[in-house]
Amino acid sequence: MSLDSATRERIETLLKNHRVVLFMKGTRQQPMCGFSAAATNTLNELLPDYHTVNVLEDPEIREGIKAYGEWPTIPQLYVEGELVGGADIIRQMYTSGELHSLFGATPPDRSAPEITITDKAAEAIRQGTANAQGLALHLEIGPDHSAGFQLAPAGDHDIVSSSNGIEVHFDPGSAQRAKGIVIDWVSTVQGEGLSLKFPGAQEIKSLTVQELQARLAAGDLVLVDVRPAHGRAQAAPLAQARVLDEVGYDSLAALPKDTAIAFICHHGVSSRGVAERFAAHGFSNVYNVQGGMDAWAAEIDPSVPRY
């Protein structure tokens, strides 16, 4: 892959003017791919400020940076003009503490959190991992309390906690946010799955679409549509709804903690996950809309498309 002199000069100017530069898809506030989101989530924990370049808006830089560092993928992190690597390397260095040292940050607390895994959750995990030989159960909890489980090889620098015969692997930041959590297996009208309960978090209350209609008419509830763009293209958000992708998580998190806030998605599954994040942040009046937009279309407004 060739690199013309003009693009090389632009890249070198960026690296000269900024100590830390992340070439990514999207922006720090709104990453446009999972790998870029993972990179910014990690850097946000250690750096109050760093420079980002949205390669989606600059095709020359998008291709040029790959040639410049002889690195084929995006994102790419540069520190003091030197290529550090992509999302996986950033994460590995964060877990090992190398990234903290690179940025002069306080070394991570590597103490293992006390966690509780209920009997139902432990049995479900055992069944789900029965054929996952050589893989460990990892739990990542972001600064906004978004959480995700995955099966992956154990890392040399993982922080490991155990409960009910189950081992869970964490990175340093996730380990600190996991202190005191309860991992349970829950059944709702939307289905079954693992659920996290953070210490002090309020229970998520369910809201039928009929109850939602009444609360919207009364004007005493903030409704947030958490569906991705393709879902909103199929069925437009309700007129009173705020769209999470547009208003941003931080804007909503700044609301008074006693705000009555309800979350809606397609069927009521992903919205519950977002609701749990807000409850973990101290919101005391959090609702999940049962059945989501599909139930609204079926039971309240048949003019809303079902998809």
C-alpha positions in Angstrom: 0.0 0.0 0.0 1.5 3.3 -1.1 1.4 6.6 0.9 1.6 9.9 -0.9 3.8 12.7 0.5 0.8 15.0 1.3 -1.0 12.4 3.4 2.2 11.4 5.1 2.8 15.1 6.0 -0.7 15.4 7.4 -0.3 12.3 9.6 3.1 13.4 10.9 1.7 16.9 11.7 -1.1 15.3 13.8 1.4 13.1 15.6 3.7 16.0 16.3 0.9 18.3 17.6 -0.7 15.7 19.9 1.0 13.3 22.4 -1.8 10.8 22.2 -3.7 10.2 19.0 -6.4 7.6 18.3 -7.3 7.0 14.7 -10.8 5.5 14.9 -14.2 5.1 13.3 -16.4 7.8 14.8 -15.7 10.1 17.7 -14.8 9.7 21.3 -18.4 10.6 22.2 -19.9 8.4 19.5 -17.7 5.5 18.3 -19.0 3.9 15.1 -17.6 0.4 15.5 -17.2 -2.0 18.4 -13.4 -2.0 18.3 -13.2 1.8 18.4 -15.7 1.8 21.2 -13.6 -0.6 23.2 -10.5 1.5 22.6 -12.1 4.7 23.7 -13.7 3.0 26.8 -10.2 1.9 27.9 -8.5 5.2 27.2 -11.3 7.2 28.9 -10.5 5.5 32.1 -6.9 6.7 32.1 -6.8 10.0 30.2 -9.0 13.1 30.7 -8.0 14.2 27.2 -6.6 12.8 24.0 -6.9 13.5 20.3 -9.0 11.4 18.0 -9.2 11.3 14.2 -12.5 10.1 12.6 -11.2 8.1 9.6 -14.8 7.7 8.3 -14.7 11.4 7.4 -11.3 11.3 5.8 -10.7 8.4 3.3 -7.1 9.5 2.6 -6.2 9.3 6.3 -8.2 6.1 6.7 -6.0 4.3 4.1 -2.9 6.4 4.7 -2.6 5.5 8.4 -2.6 1.8 7.5 0.3 2.3 5.2 2.1 4.7 7.6 2.3 2.3 10.5 2.1 -0.9 8.4 -1.0 -1.8 10.5 -4.0 -3.0 8.5 -6.9 -2.3 10.9 -8.6 0.6 12.7 -8.4 1.8 15.4 -4.8 2.6 15.9 -3.2 4.3 18.9 -0.1 6.5 18.7 1.7 7.8 21.7 4.5 10.4 21.2 4.6 9.5 17.5 5.0 5.8 18.0 2.4 3.2 17.1 1.1 1.3 20.1 -1.4 -1.0 18.4 -5.1 -1.6 17.9 -8.0 -2.4 20.2 -6.7 -5.8 21.4 -3.3 -4.6 22.3 -4.7 -1.5 24.0 -6.8 -3.8 26.1 -4.0 -6.2 26.9 -1.7 -3.3 28.0 -4.5 -2.0 30.2 -5.1 -5.4 31.8 -1.3 -5.8 32.5 -0.8 -2.3 33.8 1.5 -1.3 31.0 -0.9 1.3 29.7 -1.0 2.9 33.1 2.8 3.1 33.1 2.8 4.6 29.6 0.5 7.4 30.6 1.9 7.9 34.1 -1.3 6.8 35.7 -1.7 5.2 39.1 -1.1 1.4 38.9 -4.4 -0.5 38.9 -5.8 -2.1 42.0 -5.5 -5.8 41.4 -7.6 -7.1 44.3 -10.2 -9.6 43.4 -13.8 -8.5 44.0 -16.3 -10.4 46.2 -19.1 -11.6 43.9 -22.2 -13.7 44.4 -23.4 -16.2 41.8 -26.8 -17.6 42.6 -27.5 -21.3 42.2 -29.7 -20.8 39.1 -27.0 -18.7 37.4 -24.2 -21.1 38.3 -26.2 -24.0 36.8 -26.9 -22.0 33.6 -23.2 -21.1 33.3 -22.1 -24.7 33.8 -24.5 -25.8 31.1 -23.5 -23.0 28.7 -19.8 -23.6 29.1 -19.8 -27.4 29.2 -18.1 -27.6 25.8 -15.9 -24.5 26.1 -12.7 -26.3 27.0 -9.7 -24.0 27.3 -11.9 -20.9 27.6 -12.6 -18.8 30.6 -15.7 -16.8 31.5 -14.9 -13.1 31.3 -17.1 -10.2 32.5 -16.4 -6.7 31.4 -18.2 -3.8 33.1 -17.7 -0.4 31.6 -17.6 3.0 33.4 -21.3 3.4 32.6 -22.0 0.0 34.1 -22.7 -1.6 30.7 -21.7 -5.2 31.1 -21.0 -8.2 28.9 -20.0 -11.8 29.3 -17.8 -13.6 26.9 -15.8 -16.8 26.6 -12.2 -16.3 25.8 -8.8 -17.7 26.8 -7.6 -16.8 30.2 -5.0 -14.0 30.3 -1.8 -13.9 32.3 -3.0 -10.7 34.0 -6.7 -11.4 34.6 -8.1 -10.8 38.0 -10.1 -13.9 39.0 -13.0 -14.2 41.4 -15.0 -17.3 42.2 -18.5 -18.0 43.6 -20.6 -21.2 43.7 -17.8 -23.1 41.9 -17.7 -20.7 39.0 -14.6 -18.6 38.2 -15.1 -15.2 36.5 -12.2 -13.2 34.9 -12.0 -9.4 35.0 -9.7 -6.6 33.8 -8.7 -4.2 36.6 -11.4 -1.6 35.9 -14.2 -4.2 35.7 -12.9 -5.9 38.9 -13.4 -2.7 40.9 -16.8 -2.1 39.5 -17.8 -5.7 40.2 -17.4 -5.4 44.0 -20.4 -6.8 45.7 -22.3 -7.7 42.5 -24.9 -10.5 42.4 -25.0 -12.6 39.2 -28.5 -14.1 38.8 -30.5 -16.0 36.2 -33.8 -14.3 35.6 -36.9 -15.1 33.7 -39.1 -12.4 32.3 -41.8 -12.1 29.7 -39.0 -11.3 27.2 -37.0 -14.4 27.9 -34.3 -15.8 30.2 -30.7 -14.7 30.8 -28.0 -13.7 33.2 -28.6 -10.5 35.1 -26.3 -8.3 37.3 -27.4 -6.6 40.5 -25.1 -3.9 41.7 -24.9 -3.0 45.4 -27.4 -0.3 46.2 -29.0 -0.5 42.8 -32.8 -0.2 42.7 -35.0 -2.9 41.3 -36.1 -2.4 37.7 -39.9 -2.0 37.5 -41.9 -3.3 34.6 -44.2 -1.0 32.7 -47.0 -2.3 30.4 -47.7 -0.3 27.2 -51.0 0.7 28.7 -49.3 2.1 31.7 -46.8 3.8 29.5 -49.6 5.5 27.5 -51.1 6.8 30.7 -47.8 8.1 32.1 -46.9 9.8 28.8 -50.3 11.5 28.8 -49.7 12.7 32.4 -46.2 13.9 31.4 -44.5 12.5 34.5 -42.1 10.1 32.8 -39.0 10.4 30.6 -39.1 7.8 27.9 -35.9 6.8 26.2 -35.8 4.7 22.9 -32.6 2.6 22.9 -33.1 1.0 19.5 -30.4 1.3 16.9 -30.9 3.3 13.8 -32.1 0.4 11.6 -34.8 -0.3 14.2 -35.9 3.3 14.3 -36.0 3.3 10.5 -38.5 0.4 10.6 -40.8 2.1 13.2 -40.2 5.7 14.2 -39.8 6.5 17.9 -42.8 7.7 19.8 -43.3 11.5 19.7 -42.4 11.9 23.4 -39.4 9.6 23.3 -35.8 10.7 23.6 -33.5 8.7 21.4 -30.4 7.4 23.3 -28.2 7.5 20.2 -29.0 11.2 19.7 -29.1 12.7 23.3 -26.3 10.5 24.6 -25.8 8.5 27.7 -24.0 11.3 29.6 -26.8 13.7 29.1 -29.4 11.4 30.5 -27.1 10.3 33.4 -27.0 14.0 34.4 -30.8 14.0 35.2 -31.8 14.1 38.8 -31.5 10.6 40.3 -35.2 10.5 41.3 -36.4 11.1 37.7 -39.0 8.6 36.6 -37.3 7.2 33.5 -38.5 4.3 31.2 -36.6 2.5 28.5 -38.1 1.0 25.4 -36.6 -1.2 22.6 -38.0 -3.6 20.0 -39.2 -6.3 22.4 -38.1 -5.2 25.9 -34.8 -7.1 26.1 -32.0 -4.7 25.3 -33.9 -1.9 27.0 -33.7 -3.8 30.3 -29.9 -3.9 30.0 -29.8 -0.1 29.7 -32.3 0.3 32.5 -30.0 -1.8 34.8 -27.1 0.6 33.9 -29.1 3.6 35.1 -30.2 1.8 38.3 -26.5 1.0 39.0 -25.8 4.7 38.6 -28.2 5.5 41.4 -31.4 6.2 39.6 -34.3 5.2 41.9 -37.3 5.2 39.6 -36.4 3.1 36.6 -38.8 1.2 34.3 -38.5 -1.2 31.5 -41.4 -1.3 28.9 -42.7 -4.8 28.6 -42.8 -6.0 25.0 -41.3 -2.8 23.7 -42.4 -1.1 20.4 -43.8 -4.4 19.2 -46.3 -4.5 22.1 -47.1 -0.8 21.5 -48.0 -1.5 17.9 -50.0 -4.6 18.8 -51.9 -3.2 21.7 -52.0 0.6 21.5 -51.4 1.9 18.0 -51.8 -0.5 15.0 -50.5 2.2 12.7 -47.0 1.6 14.0 -45.2 -0.9 11.8 -44.3 -4.3 13.3 -41.0 -5.7 12.2 
